[in-house]
Every structure is written in structure tokens, then in C-alpha cells.
Amino acid sequence: MTGVVDWPNASIGPPSADVGHCRANLFPYGPAAVSRFTQAWQDLTGATYNPWADVVTIIGTLDGMREEPPPPAERDVIETVLAQAVTALS
């Protein structure tokens, strides 16, 4: 892995924002998949993931969840990741 790009939302900004979107795409696969991806990204880039990107990514998806809520297991992952991010930032 040399980089991660979130093409649908490509813009100039912090790399962690793209990693945050990729993490969100892994929510249906559970927290272990999210953690493995993040650890692999950190190991390969030498960067540290900023939990701010989880908060921004999850907030950005809330409108879409109103019309089509995620299944309960995925919702649990979203809530867990958000709580962890808020805790890490406080």
C-alpha cells in the first residue's frame, strides 16, 4: 500500500480524511476489519491516524442514514467508532 484515496470525495485536505472514509466503508465488516486496515495504513505510511476523521466522516453520513439506516450490527460499529474517536479527542 502506498496510499489511500477516496475518489468520490477527492479534495485537498488531510490524508486522514481519506483513511476515515475507507474505515467507514469497512464498518459492515466489524471493528476488527476497521482496526486491521488502520494498523496496516499506519505501519506502511509511518503516519498516525487522527480520530477527528472518524467524527467528520460519520457526521457526514448521518443524513443518508435517516432514509436508509444501517443494520443493527453495523450501527453498533458506527456508534463504537464514534465514541472511541470522541474519547480520544477529548
C-alpha positions as CSV (number, residue, x, y, z in Angstrom):
1,M,0.0,0.0,0.0
2,T,1.4,3.4,-1.0
3,G,-1.6,5.5,-0.3
4,V,-5.3,5.6,0.1
5,V,-7.6,7.8,-2.0
6,D,-11.3,8.3,-1.5
7,W,-12.1,9.2,-5.1
8,P,-15.8,10.0,-4.8
9,N,-14.9,12.8,-2.3
10,A,-11.5,13.6,-3.6
11,S,-10.2,17.0,-2.5
12,I,-7.2,18.6,-1.0
13,G,-7.1,18.0,2.7
14,P,-5.6,15.9,5.4
15,P,-4.8,12.3,4.3
16,S,-6.6,11.0,7.4
17,A,-9.9,12.2,5.9
18,D,-9.4,9.6,3.1
19,V,-8.5,7.0,5.6
20,G,-11.6,7.9,7.6
21,H,-13.8,7.3,4.6
22,C,-12.1,4.0,3.9
23,R,-12.6,3.0,7.5
24,A,-16.3,3.9,7.2
25,N,-16.5,1.6,4.2
26,L,-15.3,-1.3,6.4
27,F,-18.0,-0.7,9.1
28,P,-20.2,-3.5,7.7
29,Y,-17.3,-6.0,8.3
30,G,-16.9,-5.1,12.0
31,P,-14.5,-3.3,14.2
32,A,-11.7,-5.8,13.7
33,A,-11.6,-5.1,10.0
34,V,-11.5,-1.3,10.7
35,S,-8.6,-1.7,13.1
36,R,-6.6,-4.0,10.8
37,F,-6.9,-1.6,7.9
38,T,-5.9,1.4,10.1
39,Q,-3.0,-0.5,11.6
40,A,-1.8,-1.6,8.1
41,W,-2.0,2.1,6.9
42,Q,-0.1,3.3,9.9
43,D,2.6,0.6,9.6
44,L,3.1,1.3,5.9
45,T,3.0,5.1,6.0
46,G,4.5,5.8,9.4
47,A,1.7,8.2,10.0
48,T,-0.7,8.2,13.0
49,Y,-4.4,8.1,12.3
50,N,-6.3,11.1,13.6
51,P,-9.7,10.1,15.1
52,W,-11.0,13.5,14.0
53,A,-11.5,11.9,10.6
54,D,-13.9,9.4,12.1
55,V,-16.1,12.1,13.6
56,V,-16.2,14.1,10.4
57,T,-16.9,11.0,8.2
58,I,-19.7,9.7,10.5
59,I,-21.3,13.1,10.8
60,G,-21.2,13.5,7.0
61,T,-23.1,10.2,6.6
62,L,-25.9,10.9,9.0
63,D,-28.4,12.3,6.5
64,G,-28.1,9.2,4.4
65,M,-28.7,7.0,7.4
66,R,-32.0,8.7,8.1
67,E,-33.6,7.3,4.9
68,E,-31.7,4.0,4.9
69,P,-30.5,3.1,8.4
70,P,-27.7,0.6,8.6
71,P,-28.4,-2.9,10.0
72,P,-28.0,-3.1,13.8
73,A,-24.6,-4.8,13.8
74,E,-23.2,-2.0,11.5
75,R,-24.9,0.7,13.6
76,D,-23.1,-0.8,16.7
77,V,-19.8,-0.4,14.9
78,I,-20.6,3.1,13.9
79,E,-21.5,4.1,17.5
80,T,-18.5,2.4,18.9
81,V,-16.1,4.0,16.5
82,L,-17.7,7.4,17.1
83,A,-17.5,7.0,20.9
84,Q,-13.8,6.0,20.7
85,A,-13.0,8.9,18.4
86,V,-14.7,11.4,20.7
87,T,-13.0,9.9,23.8
88,A,-9.6,10.1,22.0
89,L,-10.1,13.7,21.1
90,S,-11.2,14.9,24.5
